[in-house]
Amino acid sequence: MKKHSILYFLLAAIAFTGCERNDGFVPKEVALERVPAPKIVKDATGSAAIDMTNLGGFNGKVNVSLYFPNDIPPSKFDIVIRKNNSNSNVRVYQAGVTSFPTTLTITAAQIATLFGVPIALGDNYDVGADVYAQSGKLYQAFPEIGLGYAAAFQPDHPGFSPSVRFSAICQYNSALYTTGNYEVVVDEWQDYFPGDVITVTQIDATHLSFRYLAPTNNQPIVVTIDPLTNVTSVVKQQYGDYPWNPFGIMSVNTSPSNDNVVSPCEQSFGVYLDHTVTIGSYGKYLIKLKKQ
């Protein structure tokens, strides 16, 4: 677009007739409005997401500015938050923002108060701006009917960011997986039964270990945790021997599965293990443990 603003075609009536062929691209009955475009980005000094294991620690910082800082300014922005992609569930977080750029801070308690219910795992909160043009006309970020102003602006304008999202996740926190008693949720290998309690050792921030009940050559199984993805893995290692096994010391290593994961919100972790001996595999079995 030639102008550094968004041009909106506003219908003067719900229906109109009598447009002449020489009215041009914009009919006479249609007015043009210059609508300043907001630019909303996360501040790197704030939280990237809402960690459900530490709601009090969420400190979302949002920078609000104008995409075209030298163009016509708005009369004001109302900063709004939309919950779970629902344009019928939008709340005004801060009305009447007129100074740009400006930085706003959002807490988990403020979000819960705004929507009247606690934040839940998997919730998504989009922060945008309702734009009031110089005429006073409102252009909503998330209108219930029709498209928001951002639809007219993308993808032709690099760096345009009309909103940011804060998602409620369970972020890995090594402090939740300290050495202690863990309840067996499932052990398909059947050394343990659901409800049994075993000791898990925290080796360091990204490694845990536990033992199966192999009566001889018993060694701890070391589980590695990727703190960025919450994925667990076990490098092939020997863990012991059973009297019914004639093929030497047993080993385990992880096999691909969605069950290879830590779940910090419930303080559990699981690994899908391939139990092998020198001549082959006894099969792949899940074990899942939960901190008491």
Residue, then its C-alpha position, 0 to 999 in steps of 0.5 A: m500500500k502507498k499510504h502508511s496506514i490501513l484504508y477501511f471501506l466503511l459502508a454508509a448504509i447496510a444496502f445502497t443503490g444507484c452507484e454509477r459506473n464512473d464512481g471509480f474504485v471507491p463508490k461515493e457512498v463509501a468513506l475512507e478511514r485512516v486506521p493506525a496500526p498497532k505493533i505488539v511484541k513480548d518484552a524479552t525481560g518478561s515471561a515467555a509463557i505461563d508456567m502452571t507450576n509457578l503461577g505467581g512467577f508469571n510476569g508477562k511484559v508487552n511492548v505496545s507501539l505503532y507500526f508506522p510511528n510517524d503516521i497519524p496516531p490513534s486517539k487511543f488504544d484499549i489493550v484487550i486479552r482474548k481467551n482460547n481463540s474465542n472472539s466472544n471471550v475478550r476482556v479489556y485489560q487496560a483502556g485509554v493507552t495514548s503514549f507510544p511506545t509503552t510497556l505493560t506488565i501482566t500477571a497470572a492473578q490479573i488474568a484470572t480476575l479478568f476472566g473470573v476463573p483460574i488459569a487452566l493448563g492449555d489455556n491461551y491468552d492473546v493480547g491485542a489492541d482495540v484501535y480508536a481512530q482520530s474520528g473516534k471510530l472503533y476497530q476491534a482486534f478480535p471482533e465477533i463478526g467479520l475480520g479484525y484490522a490485522a487481516a488487511f495488513q498481512p502478510d505484506h508488512p514484515g514485522f507487523s505484530p498485532s498481538v502476542r500469545f501467552s500459553a499456560i504450560c507446565q515447564y520443566n523445573s528440576a526442583l519438582y523432581t528431587t530425590g525421594n519416594y515416587e509412586v508407581v503409576v504403571d510398570e508394564w515390565q511388572d517388577y512393580f504394581p500400581g501404587d508401589v512406592i520406590t526411590v528415585t534419585q536426582i543425579d543433577a538438574t536433568h538426570l534421574s535414576f531408579r532401579y528395577l528389582a533385578p536380584t543380581n548385578n543391579q544397577p540404576i537406570v539413568v533417565t535424561i530429561d530435555p528441559l526445553t522439550n520435557v522429553t525423557s530418554v535412556v541411553k542403552q545401559q545394563y541394569g541387572d539380571y534375573p534367574w529366569n533369563p539365560f542370556g546374560i545381563m539385561s539392558v534397557n534403552t528408550s524406544p520412541s513414544n509419546d510417553n517419554v515425557v516429564s509432566p511437571c504439573e503432576q510431578s511425574f515422568g515416564v519412559y518407554l523402555d526396550h528390554t534387551v539381551t545379547i540375542g535380542s529384545y524381550g519387548k518394550y514396556l512403559i514405566k511411569l512414576k509420580k512424586q509423592 
